Amino acid sequence: MSKILILGAHGQIARLATHQLLTTTDHQLRLFLRRANRLTATDVTRETIIEGDASNPLSLQAAMAGVDVVYANLAGHNIAAQAKAVVQAMDAAGVRRLIWISTLGIYDEVPGAFGRWNHQQLDGGYLEPYAAAAQVIEASDLAYTIIRPAWLSNRDLVSYELTQKGEPFKGTEVSRKSIADLVVRLINHPEQAVRHSLGVNQPDTDGDKPSFY
Ligand SMILES: NC(=O)c1ccc[n+]([C@@H]2O[C@H](COP(=O)([O-])OP(=O)(O)OC[C@H]3O[C@@H](n4cnc5c(N)ncnc54)[C@H](OP(=O)(O)O)[C@@H]3O)[C@@H](O)[C@H]2O)c1
């Protein structure tokens, strides 16, 4: 049994991962989110809900005491500032293992027509802060795994393959359920993919755009 801190716990992938963690593991969960009244614990013996903002290192540090793994499912134009706060708080709290959700495209690793379409959609305010946040994580000495999902669907499907940093990104889309499954796998096997940055896509989804566009 490990203690897991989930940042951005009301996020869509975070809620899927929380459900999977509650139903398939015995880990203790700390659910950190803004406006905490949006979440209700389904198992009060295993879930602690903490209200806080991930750009505040002191709130983060308090939530991190005694935690084994931090899973950050954050978003927003200030995500690089949140990354700095998370690294600072983990250093101060002495927590080493971080799972960080990012996005495809932060290394300009998406090839071909889909890569160009991805730039058109995501340049000018989204890719840049996500790339800056990943740089903050990679410059730290934490045992991080950065996850770069393809375009997210809400399909009720777990099917994914991985690419490493330095390899061209594969496919166009992946389900949130698949990303949650990968997060749970890394929480259960925290020694895997340490200091890796993983592209994640549903196999056989190559194309110019995700199927839902
Ligand atoms: N859509 C796509 O196709 C796609 C593809 C690849 C990657 N991604 C990225 O993957 C990530 C996870 O996806 P998702 O669907 O789970 O996203 P999501 O539902 O938007 O979840 C992100 C969460 O981050 C929280 N958050 C933002 N700023 C915060 C702060 N300062 N303090 C605490 N929490 C904060 C938000 O909280 P509030 O509810 O309080 O706002 C939200 O619940 C996102 O960063 C998304 O951009 C998306």
The ligand as an SDF file (V2000), in Angstrom:
LIG
                    3D

 48 52  0  0  0  0  0  0  0  0999 V2000
   -7.8580   17.4230  -24.7740 N   0  0  0  0  0  0  0  0  0  0  0  0
   -6.8690   16.7500  -25.3560 C   0  0  0  0  0  0  0  0  0  0  0  0
   -7.0390   16.2020  -26.4510 O   0  0  0  0  0  0  0  0  0  0  0  0
   -5.5380   16.6470  -24.6600 C   0  0  0  0  0  0  0  0  0  0  0  0
   -4.5030   15.9380  -25.2750 C   0  0  0  0  0  0  0  0  0  0  0  0
   -3.2940   15.7810  -24.5840 C   0  0  0  0  0  0  0  0  0  0  0  0
   -3.1280   16.3290  -23.3270 C   0  0  0  0  0  0  0  0  0  0  0  0
   -4.1570   17.0260  -22.7440 N   0  0  0  0  0  0  0  0  0  0  0  0
   -3.9260   17.5420  -21.3930 C   0  0  0  0  0  0  0  0  0  0  0  0
   -4.0060   16.4640  -20.4900 O   0  0  0  0  0  0  0  0  0  0  0  0
   -4.2580   16.9870  -19.1880 C   0  0  0  0  0  0  0  0  0  0  0  0
   -5.2840   16.1460  -18.4650 C   0  0  0  0  0  0  0  0  0  0  0  0
   -6.4550   15.9940  -19.2470 O   0  0  0  0  0  0  0  0  0  0  0  0
   -7.9180   15.9910  -18.5580 P   0  0  0  0  0  0  0  0  0  0  0  0
   -8.8880   15.6950  -19.6470 O   0  0  0  0  0  0  0  0  0  0  0  0
   -7.9080   15.2130  -17.3200 O   0  0  0  0  0  0  0  0  0  0  0  0
   -7.9620   17.5560  -18.1980 O   0  0  0  0  0  0  0  0  0  0  0  0
   -8.9830   18.3790  -17.2420 P   0  0  0  0  0  0  0  0  0  0  0  0
  -10.2480   17.6190  -17.0580 O   0  0  0  0  0  0  0  0  0  0  0  0
   -9.0520   19.7570  -17.7940 O   0  0  0  0  0  0  0  0  0  0  0  0
   -8.2130   18.3880  -15.8340 O   0  0  0  0  0  0  0  0  0  0  0  0
   -7.2170   19.3060  -15.5250 C   0  0  0  0  0  0  0  0  0  0  0  0
   -7.4300   19.7150  -14.0890 C   0  0  0  0  0  0  0  0  0  0  0  0
   -6.3740   20.6230  -13.7160 O   0  0  0  0  0  0  0  0  0  0  0  0
   -6.9060   21.3840  -12.6800 C   0  0  0  0  0  0  0  0  0  0  0  0
   -6.1400   22.5940  -12.3900 N   0  0  0  0  0  0  0  0  0  0  0  0
   -5.7710   23.5610  -13.2550 C   0  0  0  0  0  0  0  0  0  0  0  0
   -5.1010   24.5290  -12.6000 N   0  0  0  0  0  0  0  0  0  0  0  0
   -5.0600   24.1460  -11.2940 C   0  0  0  0  0  0  0  0  0  0  0  0
   -4.5160   24.7160  -10.1260 C   0  0  0  0  0  0  0  0  0  0  0  0
   -3.8480   25.8900  -10.1640 N   0  0  0  0  0  0  0  0  0  0  0  0
   -4.6490   24.0650   -8.9440 N   0  0  0  0  0  0  0  0  0  0  0  0
   -5.3040   22.8720   -8.8920 C   0  0  0  0  0  0  0  0  0  0  0  0
   -5.8540   22.2750   -9.9780 N   0  0  0  0  0  0  0  0  0  0  0  0
   -5.7350   22.9100  -11.1610 C   0  0  0  0  0  0  0  0  0  0  0  0
   -8.2920   21.7480  -13.1720 C   0  0  0  0  0  0  0  0  0  0  0  0
   -9.0080   22.0910  -12.0200 O   0  0  0  0  0  0  0  0  0  0  0  0
  -10.3980   22.9160  -12.0620 P   0  0  0  0  0  0  0  0  0  0  0  0
  -11.4320   21.8510  -12.2610 O   0  0  0  0  0  0  0  0  0  0  0  0
  -10.4040   23.5560  -10.7040 O   0  0  0  0  0  0  0  0  0  0  0  0
  -10.3080   23.9020  -13.1880 O   0  0  0  0  0  0  0  0  0  0  0  0
   -8.7450   20.4510  -13.8280 C   0  0  0  0  0  0  0  0  0  0  0  0
   -9.5790   19.6840  -12.9730 O   0  0  0  0  0  0  0  0  0  0  0  0
   -4.6560   18.4520  -19.3820 C   0  0  0  0  0  0  0  0  0  0  0  0
   -3.5560   19.2730  -19.0620 O   0  0  0  0  0  0  0  0  0  0  0  0
   -4.9550   18.5150  -20.8680 C   0  0  0  0  0  0  0  0  0  0  0  0
   -4.7550   19.8100  -21.4150 O   0  0  0  0  0  0  0  0  0  0  0  0
   -5.3430   17.1880  -23.3900 C   0  0  0  0  0  0  0  0  0  0  0  0
  1  2  1  0
  2  3  2  0
  2  4  1  0
  4  5  1  0
  4 48  2  0
  5  6  2  0
  6  7  1  0
  7  8  2  0
  8  9  1  0
  8 48  1  0
  9 10  1  0
  9 46  1  0
 10 11  1  0
 11 12  1  0
 11 44  1  0
 12 13  1  0
 13 14  1  0
 14 15  2  0
 14 16  1  0
 14 17  1  0
 17 18  1  0
 18 19  2  0
 18 20  1  0
 18 21  1  0
 21 22  1  0
 22 23  1  0
 23 24  1  0
 23 42  1  0
 24 25  1  0
 25 26  1  0
 25 36  1  0
 26 27  1  0
 26 35  1  0
 27 28  2  0
 28 29  1  0
 29 30  1  0
 29 35  2  0
 30 31  1  0
 30 32  2  0
 32 33  1  0
 33 34  2  0
 34 35  1  0
 36 37  1  0
 36 42  1  0
 37 38  1  0
 38 39  2  0
 38 40  1  0
 38 41  1  0
 42 43  1  0
 44 45  1  0
 44 46  1  0
 46 47  1  0
M  CHG  2   8   1  16  -1
M  END
$$$$
